[in-house]
Amino acid sequence: MAAITQYPEHDLSQFPSELKGKRVLLCTESFGPVNGVSRTTLMLVTHLRNHGAQVAVVAPHNHTNHNTFSPPPSPNLGPMDKQPEVRVTGYPLPFNPELSVVYPVRNSTLYSKTFGSDELPDIIYLASPASLGFQVMLQLRQQAEENQIPIICNFQTDLAGYCAILFPAPFSHLAVFAFAAVQSYLFRHSSIKTIFYPSQFVKRYLVSQNVQAEKLSLLTRGVNTELFNPTCRDNDLRAELAPNGEIIFMTVCRIAGEKGFDFLAKAASEFDARGLPFKMVIVGGNRNPDVEKEVQDLFEDQIEKGNVLFTGFKHGDELAKYYASADIFLHCSITETFGLVVLESMASGVPVIARDEGGPSDIINHGKTGFLVPPHDIDSFVAKATMLTNDKAMRAQMVIDARAAACECTWDKINNKVAWRMADCITERAVEQERLKEQPRAVLPSAAAAGAKDLVPVYGWLMMNSAMRETILQRIVDARLVGGLGIICSFWIVTGAYMVFIEAAMWAKGRFRGERRPSISA
């Protein structure tokens, strides 16, 4: 296994000129503007293209036909160049149909549909790798050393954590074990040059899976401080949400079981029991109405009392207005690898109360920009929210401090860090290829022989016929690729069977709720 490179420090205020004109294949599991992974990936794609890199994006189809987009192409792409965005097919997840389990696809197919069969990418970037990213990594590790394109991963989604919450035992234990095993196996390979992590929580997880610490590099997120700004505060909206001057608690996230809504529902009931005048505004939605309804049912009594409001999806200026019009932001998820909504809230001048686990632990300055409470301590969570509600002077100071802290997080420096690492990896590969060219050739001089150098003693007899040797060794490489795809197919079949079970269970729940009582209107 090749030694892990220690990359140099760079001036992150500058974009690397070496990356201009280079071919970047960016594969992402999600490419729509609602969730945090999509938004950060879009920012990176736009940044790289604006500075002259040729970026081709590969992402699954969005089965909801909502929140899809095509980012602007690289400025130096001509009309005859390949389409810079390719959508691949997959099966939508029941809990979140905006995400898909991608059907098996060969890397060669992705190459031909992006830069062309004769123009391989200089580097591959995997945003939050899962079904698509795993396939890319698994196939590349089967290639000969000189054919392995360097890969950079950005670990943004705690898939194992989601499975632990969403799936019942023993499926949850099996899913967590499977994800941990697959990630450990794939991430440790020499073709993976860097894995960016957003928080210490994620770093600890990766190290626990025996991923080399030398590969790990901290990459936080930036925030659009022009869009998310205290000046967006809207008194008319506040009067509409809280006509009697109640404190406005805000939550912004996808409506799903893994986002901690059971905890938030308990907090809402506690606020009500303590006689606190409040309005809890929950911004977000889910393209699966059964999932959204299931979460809303947790707040049934508080919705009937008018204390809780679900607004649905909000975007752009309207979302910024909701953020800035709140008094306190409540963050209850413990599966976030970063928690971009926390940073957006702080940029809007709204202090945050969050459970002390996951990404928000690295964002919030406890007692200055908000509060962190033990993950399962509902009493402490409610107490901090109540204290901040009643202490207007403290809240006013936190508004200032939260905004100031968020303004230190700029997208340019963060995206330049990724760009520099890409440039370093490309340079490293060029040096390594020169080294391989200068090495004495093995007994088998063919290109395919390098992919099976450990098999030379067994197949030495093939020396008698070079054409036969070339053919058989190429079949060996193909067989290894087919074997890798077979593993992917096996996992997909098992996953698909469980999805069918989940779909049936959700349908049964929906029928039961419909017969039991009328729907709650959000």
N, C-alpha and C positions, 0 to 999 in steps of 0.2 A: 504494500500500500504506500502511495506517495506521501512524503512528509507534508504536514499542514503548514502553509505559508503564514508568516506574520506580516500582515500588510502595513505599509507605511501610513503615517498621518498626513492629512491633506488640509489645505485651506478650503473649508466648506462654503465659503462665500463665492467660490469660483467653480464653474462647471468644467469638467475635464475635456480639453480639446481632443484628446485621443479617442473619445467616444463618438465624435461626430462622424456620421456615415456608417457606423457599425450597425450590424443587424442584430436586433434584440427580439427574441421570441418570448413574449410574455403570456403565460398561461394562468388563468384565474378561474376559480370555481364560481365566481359571482361577479357580474358586471352590469349593475344597475345602480342608480343614485341613492337608493334608500338606506342600505346598510353601510356600516363603517368600513368594511373591507372594500366594497365597491368604490366608495368615495375616495379612499386613500389610494387605491389602484388607479383610478381615473386621474387623480392629481399627478401621480408619477408618470403615467403615459403622456399626459399633456406636457409635463416638464421636459421629458426626454425628447419628445418630438419638436418642441419649440426650440431646443438647442441643437437640432440637426441629427439626432439618432434616428435610425430607421426601426420603428417599433411595430411589430405585428402582434395583434392580440388574438388569443384563442380562448373562448369561453363557451359554456353550455348555453343552449337556447333557454330563453325565459318563457316558460310554459303559460304564464299568466298574461303575456302580451302587455304587461305594465312595466314601467321603469326600465326600459331598454334604451340604449343610446349608441351612437357611433361617434367616437371622439374624432377630432380633426386629424387628418393624415399628416405624416412628416412633411415639412416644407419642401424637401428635395425629392419627393416621390413624383414620378411622372405619370401621365395618363395610362401608360402601358404597363405600369408596375402592378404587382399582385395586390389583391384586396388586403388592406391592412387589418381587417377584422374578420375572423372566421368563427362561426357558431357551430358547435358540435352537438349531437343529439344525446339525450339521456332520459332517465325516468325521474319525474318530479318527486321530491320528498313530500310525504303526506303532511308533516307538520309545517312545512314551508315550501310551497310549490314554486317559489322563485329560485330554489336551488334544485339541482339534479344530480343523480348518480350517472356519470357519463358512461355510455356504452364503450366497449373496447375500440380503441383507435390506435393505429400505428404512428410512430413518430414520423416516418417517411411521408405519410399522408399529410401530416401537419406541415412539414417542411415544404412539400410541393404546393400546398394551398396558400402558403404565405409568401416566402421568398423565391420559391421555385426549386425544382429538384436539383439544379446545378448550383444553387446558392444556399448553402447551409447557414444557419444562424451562427453568429460569433459567440453568443452567450444566451442562456435560457434563464428566465426569471419566473419563479413559481410563487404566485400570491396565494397564501393560505392553502397549500396543497392538500388535496383530498383525492377524490376518484380520478380526476384528470391528472393532477400532479403526480400521484402515485404511479400511474401508467407511464408517464414520461420518464420518471426516475428509474423504474424497474427495467424499461427497455434500454436505457442508456448504459446501465451497469453491465449489460450483456455484450456491449460493444468492445472492440479492441481498444487498448489504451489511447492510441493516437486518434481514434475516432470519437472519443468521449468529449462532447461539448461541455464546458464548465457550467455548473448550475448554481444559482443563488436562490435560496428560499426565504420567504417572509412568513414566519409562523404567527398567524393572526387569529386563529380560531381554535379553541380548545374542544376538539371533536370528542375526545374521550370524556370530558366533563359533561358535555351535552348528553351523551349516551347514558351516563350514570344517572342523570336526572330524568330523562325522557322514557327510558326503557325499564320495564319491570324486571326484577330478578327472576331467573338467572340470566336473562338476555343482556341486562346491563353489565354484569360482570364479564360475560363473554365478549361484548362489544368493546369494553374498556381494555381488556387483555389484547384483543385483536388489533385495535388501533395502536396501542403501545408497542406491540411486537413489530407491526409493519413500519411504524415511524422509526423505531430504533434500527431496524434492518436497512431501511432506505437512506436515512440521514447519515449513517456512519460511513457510507461509501466515499471513495476518494473523489468521485466526480462532483460531489456536493462541496463547494468551496466555502460557502458562508451560509449560516442560518441567522437571519435577523430575528430578534425577539423583542417584544414591546415592553416587558416588565420583568421584575425579578421572579414573580410567580411563574412565568413561563420558563425562565432560565432554569429554575429549580426542577421543573418537570422534565425538561430535555436532558439535563444532567442525570436525573434519576433513571432515564432510559438509556444511559451509557453513550449518549452523543458526546463527541469530543468537545470539551469546553473551549478549545482553541478555535473551533469553527463558529462559536457563538458571538454575536455582536449586537449590542443594544441599538435599537432603532425606535425611537418614540414617534409620536405623530404630531403633525402640525394642526393648526386651526385657522380658519378664515376669519381673522379679527375684524375685517371690514364688514362682512356679512353678519356675523354674530357680535353684536355690539349693544351696550346699554342704551344707546340712543334709539333703538328699535322699540323701546317700551311704549305700549299703547294703552292710554288711560281708558279709551272706549272699550277695548277688549277686556281690560280688567273689570270695568263696571258690568260688562256682560257676564263674565265668569263668576265674579263675586259681588253681586249687587249690594250687599250689606257690609262691604268692607272686610270680608273674611280673609284670612291668610291664604295665599295660593301656593299649594304644593304642586310641583310639576314633575312628571316623569315622561321621558321620550325614549321609546325603544320599539322594536318589533314585538307584537303581541304573541307570546309563546310561553310554554310552560317552563322553559329553562331560564327565563328572565327574572325569576324570583317574585312572581305576582302573588303567590301564596303568602309570602312574608309581608308584602305591601298591603294585602287585604287585611291581615291581622293588625298592621299599624293603623290603617284607616278606622277599624273598629275601636282600637284603643283611643285614638284621638276623639272619636265620638263619645266614648264612655267617660272620658275626662272632661267633657263639655267644652272642648276647644272649637271655636268657630273656624271652620276650614272648608276649602274647596280643593279637591284633589283632581288635577287635570292630567289625563293619560293620553299622550299623543303617540300615535302609531297604529298599526293594523296588521292583518295577516290575510294573505290571499285565500287561505282556507277558512271559510266562515265558521266551520265547526270548531276549529282551534280557538278562534277569536271569541266565539260564544262561550266556550268552556272557561276561558279566563274571565270574561265578564260575569259569569255566574259566581265567581269568588267574591264579587263586590255587590251581590244582589241587594242586600239590605241597605247599603250605603248609597247605591244608585237610586233606590226608591225614596230615600231621604233627601236626595239632591246634593249629597256631599261629594259624589264621584262622577266625573264626566269623561267618557271616551270620545275623542274628537275624530279618530281616523287618521289617515296619513296627512302630513303637512310637509311642504317642500319650500326651499328657497327663502324668499323674503317673508312669507307667511310663517314658516317654521321659526325664523329668527325673531319674529314678533311674539310668538308664543313663549319662546325661551325668555326673552327680556321682560316680559310682562309677569313673570312669576316672582315669588318672594324667596322660595327655597326649593332646591332641586333634590328629589329623593331618588337614590340609585340603589336598587335592591338585588341586582344580579350578582352572583358570585362565580360566574363562568366567563366573565369578560377578560380577554387577554390584555386589553388596553382600556377601553371605555371612552371612545371618542365623544360620546354625548356629555360626559363629565367635563371635558375640556371645552366643548361648545357652550355649556352652561356657564362655566367660569368666564369665558370670553364675553358672555352676555351680561356679566356682572351679577350672577346669581350664585350664592354659596351652595355647597353640596354636602349632603349627609349620605354616607355610603357605608356599606358593610365592608369590613377590613379584610378583603380577600380578592385576589385577582389584580387586574390592571389599575383600578382606581386607587389602590394603596400607594402607588408610586406617583400619582398625580396630585392628590389632595395633601396639602400641608395642614396637618391636624391642628385645629385651633386658630388657624390663620385664614385659610381659604374654604374651610368647611370642617366637618368632623368625620372621623372614622370610628365605627363601633364594632365590637366582636360580631362575627358573621351570624351567629344564631341568638343574639341577645336582643329580643324585641323590646324589652323594657328600656335598655340604654338608647336604642334607636328612637323610640318615642320621646324619651326624656330630652335628648339633644334637640330634636325638632321642636319640642315645646319650649325649651329654653331659648332657642334662637328666635322663635316666634315672639316671645315676650320681651326679649332684650333687643330693642330697636337700634340702640347705639352699636352693639356688637355686630348686628346684621349690616348696618351701614358701613362699618369698617371692613367687613368681609367682602362687601360688594367691590370696594376699591382694591383690596388685596387679590381677590380672585381674578379680576380683570387684568391687573398688572402681571400676575403669574402666567396667564394665558398668552399675553402679548410677547412673552419670551419664546414661544414655540412657533417658529416660522417654517413654512413648507419648503422654502428654497434650500435652506441648509439641510433639512432632512432628506429631500430628494437628491441633493448633490452628494450626500454621503453614499446613497445607493449608486449613483452614477460613477463615483470614484471607485467603488468596489468592483463595479462591472468593468471599468477600464483596467484595473489592476489584474483582474482574473483573465481578461483577454490577453494582456501582455504576458502574464505568467504562462498561458497556454502556448503562445508563440515561442517563448523560450524553450518550453518543454518539447515542443515538436522539433525544434532545431536539435535539441539534445538527442532525441530518438533517431533522427536522421544520421547523426554522426556515430551512433553506436554500431559496432560490427553486426552484420546481418546474421540471423540465426541460420541453422542448417537448412531450414525451410524459408526461402526468400520471398514467398508470396505474401500479398497483403492479408489474405485470409488467415495465413499461418499465425500471425501475431495474435489473432483472437483465440487461437487454440494452442498457444505455446506450451501449456502444461500437458497437452495431449501428444506432443511430438514423439516421446518414446513408444507410445502405443501404436501410433500410426506411421512409424518410420518407414514401413514397407511401401508407403505411398510415394516415396522418392522416385520410384521407377517410372512414374508417369506424371508429369507436371499438370497436364490437363485434368487427369483423374483427381489429383490431389486438390487442385483448385476447386473442382466441383464438389467433392465430398466435404472439404473443410467449410465451404460456404454453406452447405446443407447443415453442418453442425451448428454454425452461427444462427441460421434460420430456426433450427429446432429449439435452440435456447430461447430465442425470441417468442416462438410459439408457446413454449413451456411457461414463460413469464405471463403471456396473455391468458394462458389457461388458468393460472392462479387468480388473475384478475376476474375472469369469468366465474370461477368458483365462488369467490367472495361476493360477486354481484348477484349470483343466483340465490345465495343464502340471504343476502340483504333484501332482494326482491321478495322472497317468501315472507320475510318478516314485515315488509311494507304492506303486503296484501293483508296480513293479520291486523296491522294497525288501521288500515283503511276500513276493514270490516268492523273493528271495535269502535272506531269513531262514528261510523254510520249507525251502529246499534245505539250508541250514546245519544246521537242526535234524534233518533226515533223515540227513544225513551223520554228525553226532555220534552219533545214536542207533544207527546201524549200526556205528560205529567202536568205541564203548565204552559201558559202562553209565553212567547219570547219576551225578553227584556229589551226595550229599545235603548240604544246607546245615546 
